Amino acid sequence: MSLVIEGISLGILLYLICGFGIRNGAIGMIHLYGQNVQDRVVELGLISREKIHKHSIMFKIFCIAGYLSYVIICVYLVNGARGFKEGFWQCFIILSIMNLIDRILIDEYWVNHTTAWIIPGTEEFRPYITAKEKQIKWITGTLGMAIISAILAGIMALILK
C-alpha cells in the first residue's frame, strides 16, 4: 500500500510542477510541446528558442534529479529495500504509477481536454499530443521506467553491499 501512496505522491508532485510551470500561461511549459508548436510560438514572438532551451534544461535537471531522489528515499530509506530485485520492483511500481498519472490525468485529460494548456495562435495544432505521440509516450514511458528502475536498483545494490 505504501508503494501506491508513494507513486501517487510522485504523480501529484509532477502535477504540481506542471501547474507551477503554466502559472503564467502554457507558454511556460512550451518545451514539452511538439516542434511545430514551438516553432509557431517563436514565430509569433511569444518566446525565444534560447528561452525554450533554458526551460527544457531546468525542467530536466530539477524533475529528473527530484524524481530520482524521491524514489531512492522512498524505496531505500523509508521502505528499507535491500538488493537488486526488491529495489527494482519498488522503484518500478512507484515510477509506473507516476507514469500512469502523467499519461492519463496530465496528458490525456489536462492537456488535451481543458483550456489550461492552450497557447493562443497554436489552436490548429490541437490536440497537442497526437495519437502517435501517445503511443510513443506509453511505450517509452513503460520501458523507460523499467530501465530507470534497473539502473537505480543496480547502483543502490552496489552501494548498499
N, C-alpha and C positions, 0 to 999 in steps of 0.2 A: 504493500500500500504506500509506503514512503517513496518508492520509486515513481509511482504515479503522481504523487503530490510534487515531487521534485521536478518531474517532467513538465507538469502543468505550470509550475512556478517559473521554469525557464521559458516556456511559451508566453507567459504573462510578461516576463522581462522583455522578450522580443517585441511584443505588442506595445509595451511602454516606450521602448526605444524608437519604434516606428512612429508612435504618436508624438513623441518629442521631436522627431525629425520633420514631421509635417505640421508642427505647431504654427508656423507662419505661412503655410501653404505647401502643397505637394511638391513644389519645386525643390524643397529642402532634401528630398529623397530621390531626386531625378537620377542619381547614379544607379538606382535599382530598375529603372525603366529600360526598354529596348533602345537600340541605337537610333532608330527612326524618330523616336520621341525626343531623345537627347539632341539630335541634330536640329529638330524643329525649335526647341526652346532656345538653343544657341542662335539660330537664325532669327528668332523673334527678339533677341537681345535680353532675354529674361535671366540668363546666367552665362558665364563663360565656360569653355572647355576645361580651363585650368581649375576653376572652382568645382566643376563636376568631378574632376580627378581628385582634388583635395578631399571632397566629401566622401568619395569612394574609399580612399586610403584610410581616412579617420574612422569611417564606419567599420571597415575590416579590422583595423587594429583594435578598436575598443570592443567590438562584438565578438570577434574570434577569441581574443585574449579573455574577455569576460565570460563567454560561454565555456571555454575550456577550463578556466579557473573554477567556475561554478560546479561543473561536472566532477572535476577532481576532488573538490572539497566535499561534495555530497557523497560520492562513491567511496573515497578512501578515508576521509576524516569523520564524516557523520555516520556512514553505514559500515565502516570498518572492513571494506573489501580487501582481500589479500589474494595474490596470484592472478594469473592472466585471465582464466576463464570467468571467475567471479567478477573481476573488474570489467571485462569486456561486456558481459551481459548487462550489468548495471548501467554502464555508460551508454550502451546501445538502446536500452529501454528509455532512459531519460532523454537522449537526443532524438529518438524516434517519436516520442510524444511531442516534443517541441516541433519536429518536422511536420507532424500531422496538424498541429495548431497553425503553423506557418502556411501550409498548403490549403487547408480548408477554411479557417477563420480569417486569416490575413489575405492571402492571395485570392481565393475564390469569392469570399463574401466581401471583405472590407475594400479591397482594391477594385474588384470587378462589379460589385453591386451597390456601391454607395458613391456619393459625390465627393468624399473626402480626398480622393487621390486624383481628381480631375485637374488637369493643368489647362487653363484657357488657351485655346489655339491649337490644342492637340486632340480634340474630341474625336476626330475621324480615325484615330489610331485605337480607339476603344473596341473591344476590350484590350486593355493594356497588356494583359497576359493571355496570349493566344493559346489555342488548343495544343499546338505543337510545343510551345514553351512549357505548358503544364505537364505534358508527358515527359519532357526532358527534366523538369524540376522534380517530378515524382521519382524517376529512375535515379538521377544523380543524387537527390536528397537521401534516398534509401541506401544506395550504395555508399554514398559519402559518409553517412552516419556510421555504417559498419566499418569503413576504413578508419575513420577518426577514432572510433571506439577501440579498434585493434591497436592503433598506434598508441593511444593513451594507456591502454591496459598493458601493452608491451613495455613502455617506458616505466610505468609505475611498478610493474613486476620486477624489473631490474633494480629500480631504486629501493624497493622495499625488501629485497633479499636479505 
